[in-house]
């Protein structure tokens, strides 16, 4: 299974909505809604007979000089229309 996002692709950070947040999830909260660029990605073979490869991404936050690592389900492809809708809700 190929990665969902490629290098240099623009994404938006979207922490998972879950009642049982881990400490990692809380660390992502300050970046929620921020635009980032995929710097690199890595795959992890779950092994033990599990037919699934998971991808993690190293992303560069646009507004800050910082890189963070996120799981594939914690980012979403950035689309201008999505961004405009989000901004209109914040106003």
Secondary structure as UniProt FT lines:
FT   TURN            7..8
FT   STRAND          10..13
FT   HELIX           23..28
FT   HELIX           29..31
FT   TURN            32..33
FT   STRAND          35..45
FT   TURN            48..49
FT   STRAND          53..61
FT   TURN            62..65
FT   STRAND          66..71
FT   HELIX           72..74
FT   STRAND          75..77
FT   HELIX           80..90
//
